[in-house]
Amino acid sequence: MSIPLFVSERSKPELTVRPLSVGCLIFEQMDQIDFTGPFEVLSRMPDSAVQIIAKKLSPVRDVQGLRLSPDMSIAEAGLFDVLLVPGGHGQQALMHDEEVLELIRRHAESQRLMFSVCTGALLCGAAGVLMGRQVTTHWSARHLMPYYGAVLADARVVVDGNIVSAAGVTAGLDAALVVVSLLRGEAAAQEIQLAIEYAPDPVFHSGRPDTAPAEVVESFQKKYEPIGIARETEAVHYAAENALSHRQ
């Protein structure tokens, strides 16, 4: 069973009282809660401003059809103190999109805080910023992280220097609270958690493959198979192109 939080020995972002900027990437066919969950937390972070970024200024639709509107295009975006990179099926279409990948590289290389949720970690991997870094992602894609030179940490939230990664979808809420605690302190994070009454107590316990009924896991995997194959093919290609070895 994975642990809730893993923090590497690499230096973490420091507490600060200065105003902070947060940029949130959105794109077609994303999982909206990868973005809206963290947004609910980060938008409440004291003395902070959140901007929504997309390739174009036109609205996008998430994988279930929810319409989301950006504040600015990637071309208009500067550097943010925190950059949120969500995941979802639409991530696959961006794995060779240099505009998106360069946005991620610019933030990582400038030591800004990079925050991936779910398969947003695959986008960060494609941008080449995860080499030697400990990360997590959705359980269905964790085995792909070594193809990108990353070190898999079996945790819901992982902090490795300026890179914070969340496991699947709803884990973005947990990771966003960790981001607030790193930048504004634990009391600020706890007050936000209280305000949004984030006290998970699920009716069912099928949120992980090791606790879900076998037939539920089997049903999910059949539906997931096409995108799973596409993601693995892409990861293998990336590793071959960059002469990386796959470590189990």
MIMI-714024 format. One record per residue (C-alpha): residue number from 1; x, y, z. Coordinates in steps of 0.02 Angstrom, whole numbers. Layout:
BEGIN
<i = NUM; x = X; y = Y; z = Z>
...
//
This chain:
BEGIN
<i = 1; x = 0; y = 0; z = 0>
<i = 2; x = 71; y = 169; z = -48>
<i = 3; x = 109; y = 304; z = 79>
<i = 4; x = 17; y = 472; z = 80>
<i = 5; x = 171; y = 582; z = 60>
<i = 6; x = 352; y = 555; z = 8>
<i = 7; x = 480; y = 697; z = 21>
<i = 8; x = 653; y = 673; z = -53>
<i = 9; x = 813; y = 738; z = 25>
<i = 10; x = 826; y = 872; z = -110>
<i = 11; x = 796; y = 1049; z = -46>
<i = 12; x = 612; y = 1094; z = -44>
<i = 13; x = 537; y = 1262; z = -94>
<i = 14; x = 550; y = 1386; z = 49>
<i = 15; x = 410; y = 1473; z = 142>
<i = 16; x = 379; y = 1647; z = 78>
<i = 17; x = 265; y = 1794; z = 116>
<i = 18; x = 285; y = 1879; z = -54>
<i = 19; x = 141; y = 1877; z = -178>
<i = 20; x = 135; y = 1718; z = -282>
<i = 21; x = 76; y = 1680; z = -458>
<i = 22; x = 1; y = 1514; z = -510>
<i = 23; x = -21; y = 1457; z = -690>
<i = 24; x = -138; y = 1312; z = -730>
<i = 25; x = -125; y = 1225; z = -899>
<i = 26; x = -287; y = 1162; z = -977>
<i = 27; x = -313; y = 1066; z = -1139>
<i = 28; x = -439; y = 965; z = -1239>
<i = 29; x = -488; y = 796; z = -1167>
<i = 30; x = -405; y = 827; z = -999>
<i = 31; x = -478; y = 763; z = -835>
<i = 32; x = -552; y = 924; z = -767>
<i = 33; x = -533; y = 877; z = -584>
<i = 34; x = -344; y = 866; z = -612>
<i = 35; x = -361; y = 1054; z = -631>
<i = 36; x = -518; y = 1102; z = -535>
<i = 37; x = -469; y = 1005; z = -378>
<i = 38; x = -302; y = 1095; z = -358>
<i = 39; x = -384; y = 1259; z = -414>
<i = 40; x = -506; y = 1247; z = -268>
<i = 41; x = -355; y = 1244; z = -151>
<i = 42; x = -230; y = 1355; z = -240>
<i = 43; x = -357; y = 1493; z = -273>
<i = 44; x = -375; y = 1508; z = -84>
<i = 45; x = -188; y = 1519; z = -52>
<i = 46; x = -154; y = 1686; z = 36>
<i = 47; x = -94; y = 1830; z = -73>
<i = 48; x = -91; y = 1729; z = -233>
<i = 49; x = -160; y = 1751; z = -409>
<i = 50; x = -211; y = 1606; z = -522>
<i = 51; x = -209; y = 1615; z = -712>
<i = 52; x = -279; y = 1482; z = -829>
<i = 53; x = -173; y = 1444; z = -983>
<i = 54; x = -212; y = 1353; z = -1146>
<i = 55; x = -136; y = 1341; z = -1319>
<i = 56; x = -270; y = 1461; z = -1382>
<i = 57; x = -393; y = 1579; z = -1299>
<i = 58; x = -543; y = 1475; z = -1354>
<i = 59; x = -629; y = 1362; z = -1225>
<i = 60; x = -580; y = 1180; z = -1212>
<i = 61; x = -685; y = 1029; z = -1162>
<i = 62; x = -629; y = 899; z = -1038>
<i = 63; x = -645; y = 713; z = -1074>
<i = 64; x = -825; y = 714; z = -1008>
<i = 65; x = -875; y = 871; z = -1103>
<i = 66; x = -858; y = 1006; z = -970>
<i = 67; x = -813; y = 1173; z = -1050>
<i = 68; x = -665; y = 1266; z = -975>
<i = 69; x = -605; y = 1440; z = -1025>
<i = 70; x = -424; y = 1503; z = -1017>
<i = 71; x = -367; y = 1676; z = -964>
<i = 72; x = -219; y = 1679; z = -1082>
<i = 73; x = -130; y = 1581; z = -1216>
<i = 74; x = 36; y = 1495; z = -1188>
<i = 75; x = 115; y = 1624; z = -1304>
<i = 76; x = 58; y = 1762; z = -1185>
<i = 77; x = 112; y = 1674; z = -1027>
<i = 78; x = 268; y = 1721; z = -932>
<i = 79; x = 344; y = 1626; z = -786>
<i = 80; x = 237; y = 1581; z = -637>
<i = 81; x = 292; y = 1537; z = -462>
<i = 82; x = 190; y = 1376; z = -479>
<i = 83; x = 144; y = 1287; z = -641>
<i = 84; x = 7; y = 1156; z = -632>
<i = 85; x = 11; y = 1019; z = -766>
<i = 86; x = -143; y = 907; z = -763>
<i = 87; x = -171; y = 743; z = -854>
<i = 88; x = -309; y = 644; z = -936>
<i = 89; x = -332; y = 565; z = -1107>
<i = 90; x = -290; y = 728; z = -1196>
<i = 91; x = -114; y = 725; z = -1127>
<i = 92; x = -68; y = 597; z = -1258>
<i = 93; x = -97; y = 721; z = -1400>
<i = 94; x = 27; y = 844; z = -1323>
<i = 95; x = 176; y = 729; z = -1299>
<i = 96; x = 264; y = 807; z = -1449>
<i = 97; x = 189; y = 981; z = -1436>
<i = 98; x = 343; y = 1090; z = -1419>
<i = 99; x = 245; y = 1241; z = -1361>
<i = 100; x = 176; y = 1145; z = -1212>
<i = 101; x = 339; y = 1053; z = -1177>
<i = 102; x = 440; y = 1215; z = -1183>
<i = 103; x = 320; y = 1295; z = -1059>
<i = 104; x = 358; y = 1153; z = -939>
<i = 105; x = 546; y = 1160; z = -972>
<i = 106; x = 555; y = 1348; z = -943>
<i = 107; x = 475; y = 1331; z = -773>
<i = 108; x = 576; y = 1180; z = -718>
<i = 109; x = 741; y = 1253; z = -776>
<i = 110; x = 707; y = 1417; z = -686>
<i = 111; x = 676; y = 1318; z = -526>
<i = 112; x = 493; y = 1370; z = -517>
<i = 113; x = 380; y = 1246; z = -429>
<i = 114; x = 316; y = 1115; z = -552>
<i = 115; x = 156; y = 1028; z = -499>
<i = 116; x = 94; y = 879; z = -600>
<i = 117; x = -67; y = 786; z = -571>
<i = 118; x = -105; y = 611; z = -634>
<i = 119; x = -34; y = 583; z = -810>
<i = 120; x = 24; y = 763; z = -816>
<i = 121; x = 183; y = 679; z = -755>
<i = 122; x = 200; y = 599; z = -928>
<i = 123; x = 199; y = 773; z = -1006>
<i = 124; x = 335; y = 825; z = -885>
<i = 125; x = 430; y = 669; z = -933>
<i = 126; x = 413; y = 709; z = -1118>
<i = 127; x = 481; y = 883; z = -1080>
<i = 128; x = 637; y = 799; z = -1009>
<i = 129; x = 625; y = 874; z = -835>
<i = 130; x = 606; y = 714; z = -733>
<i = 131; x = 778; y = 637; z = -756>
<i = 132; x = 833; y = 566; z = -589>
<i = 133; x = 683; y = 642; z = -500>
<i = 134; x = 565; y = 545; z = -388>
<i = 135; x = 385; y = 557; z = -446>
<i = 136; x = 215; y = 476; z = -443>
<i = 137; x = 67; y = 471; z = -564>
<i = 138; x = -96; y = 376; z = -592>
<i = 139; x = -76; y = 193; z = -542>
<i = 140; x = -108; y = 137; z = -721>
<i = 141; x = 43; y = 234; z = -785>
<i = 142; x = 168; y = 217; z = -644>
<i = 143; x = 266; y = 81; z = -734>
<i = 144; x = 302; y = 205; z = -874>
<i = 145; x = 396; y = 333; z = -771>
<i = 146; x = 568; y = 248; z = -783>
<i = 147; x = 559; y = 266; z = -972>
<i = 148; x = 572; y = 453; z = -941>
<i = 149; x = 721; y = 434; z = -825>
<i = 150; x = 614; y = 461; z = -670>
<i = 151; x = 619; y = 361; z = -509>
<i = 152; x = 448; y = 297; z = -458>
<i = 153; x = 397; y = 334; z = -279>
<i = 154; x = 248; y = 234; z = -218>
<i = 155; x = 156; y = 378; z = -137>
<i = 156; x = 0; y = 482; z = -163>
<i = 157; x = 102; y = 643; z = -161>
<i = 158; x = 288; y = 659; z = -196>
<i = 159; x = 399; y = 811; z = -166>
<i = 160; x = 570; y = 809; z = -249>
<i = 161; x = 648; y = 981; z = -244>
<i = 162; x = 545; y = 1099; z = -353>
<i = 163; x = 441; y = 956; z = -425>
<i = 164; x = 280; y = 903; z = -338>
<i = 165; x = 183; y = 760; z = -415>
<i = 166; x = 14; y = 687; z = -371>
<i = 167; x = -53; y = 513; z = -406>
<i = 168; x = -217; y = 495; z = -499>
<i = 169; x = -348; y = 630; z = -520>
<i = 170; x = -415; y = 665; z = -343>
<i = 171; x = -238; y = 655; z = -272>
<i = 172; x = -218; y = 829; z = -344>
<i = 173; x = -316; y = 897; z = -196>
<i = 174; x = -193; y = 819; z = -74>
<i = 175; x = -44; y = 881; z = -173>
<i = 176; x = -115; y = 1057; z = -185>
<i = 177; x = -128; y = 1063; z = 5>
<i = 178; x = 54; y = 1007; z = 13>
<i = 179; x = 102; y = 1146; z = -108>
<i = 180; x = 15; y = 1274; z = 4>
<i = 181; x = 102; y = 1204; z = 157>
<i = 182; x = 271; y = 1219; z = 71>
<i = 183; x = 244; y = 1399; z = 16>
<i = 184; x = 132; y = 1471; z = 152>
<i = 185; x = 147; y = 1351; z = 299>
<i = 186; x = 47; y = 1207; z = 369>
<i = 187; x = -79; y = 1318; z = 459>
<i = 188; x = -129; y = 1401; z = 295>
<i = 189; x = -151; y = 1230; z = 213>
<i = 190; x = -253; y = 1165; z = 358>
<i = 191; x = -368; y = 1317; z = 357>
<i = 192; x = -403; y = 1289; z = 172>
<i = 193; x = -436; y = 1105; z = 205>
<i = 194; x = -561; y = 1155; z = 340>
<i = 195; x = -644; y = 1285; z = 228>
<i = 196; x = -676; y = 1158; z = 89>
<i = 197; x = -719; y = 1020; z = 215>
<i = 198; x = -595; y = 903; z = 136>
<i = 199; x = -612; y = 751; z = 248>
<i = 200; x = -617; y = 598; z = 134>
<i = 201; x = -724; y = 455; z = 199>
<i = 202; x = -776; y = 359; z = 44>
<i = 203; x = -928; y = 247; z = 42>
<i = 204; x = -833; y = 122; z = -65>
<i = 205; x = -650; y = 71; z = -53>
<i = 206; x = -612; y = 37; z = -236>
<i = 207; x = -501; y = 188; z = -265>
<i = 208; x = -345; y = 81; z = -286>
<i = 209; x = -320; y = -81; z = -383>
<i = 210; x = -263; y = -171; z = -225>
<i = 211; x = -426; y = -130; z = -135>
<i = 212; x = -551; y = -135; z = -279>
<i = 213; x = -644; y = -297; z = -322>
<i = 214; x = -557; y = -398; z = -457>
<i = 215; x = -703; y = -381; z = -576>
<i = 216; x = -699; y = -191; z = -559>
<i = 217; x = -513; y = -186; z = -598>
<i = 218; x = -539; y = -300; z = -748>
<i = 219; x = -680; y = -192; z = -816>
<i = 220; x = -575; y = -34; z = -799>
<i = 221; x = -424; y = -112; z = -883>
<i = 222; x = -526; y = -165; z = -1035>
<i = 223; x = -587; y = 13; z = -1058>
<i = 224; x = -414; y = 86; z = -1024>
<i = 225; x = -321; y = -31; z = -1141>
<i = 226; x = -316; y = 81; z = -1298>
<i = 227; x = -245; y = 234; z = -1209>
<i = 228; x = -134; y = 122; z = -1104>
<i = 229; x = -55; y = 46; z = -1259>
<i = 230; x = -32; y = 219; z = -1337>
<i = 231; x = 53; y = 285; z = -1180>
<i = 232; x = 169; y = 135; z = -1167>
<i = 233; x = 215; y = 146; z = -1351>
<i = 234; x = 257; y = 330; z = -1330>
<i = 235; x = 360; y = 298; z = -1173>
<i = 236; x = 461; y = 159; z = -1255>
<i = 237; x = 493; y = 272; z = -1405>
<i = 238; x = 551; y = 414; z = -1292>
<i = 239; x = 671; y = 299; z = -1199>
<i = 240; x = 743; y = 231; z = -1361>
<i = 241; x = 765; y = 406; z = -1433>
<i = 242; x = 854; y = 463; z = -1276>
<i = 243; x = 950; y = 301; z = -1243>
<i = 244; x = 864; y = 273; z = -1076>
<i = 245; x = 846; y = 100; z = -1002>
<i = 246; x = 682; y = 41; z = -927>
<i = 247; x = 702; y = -3; z = -745>
<i = 248; x = 567; y = -109; z = -665>
//
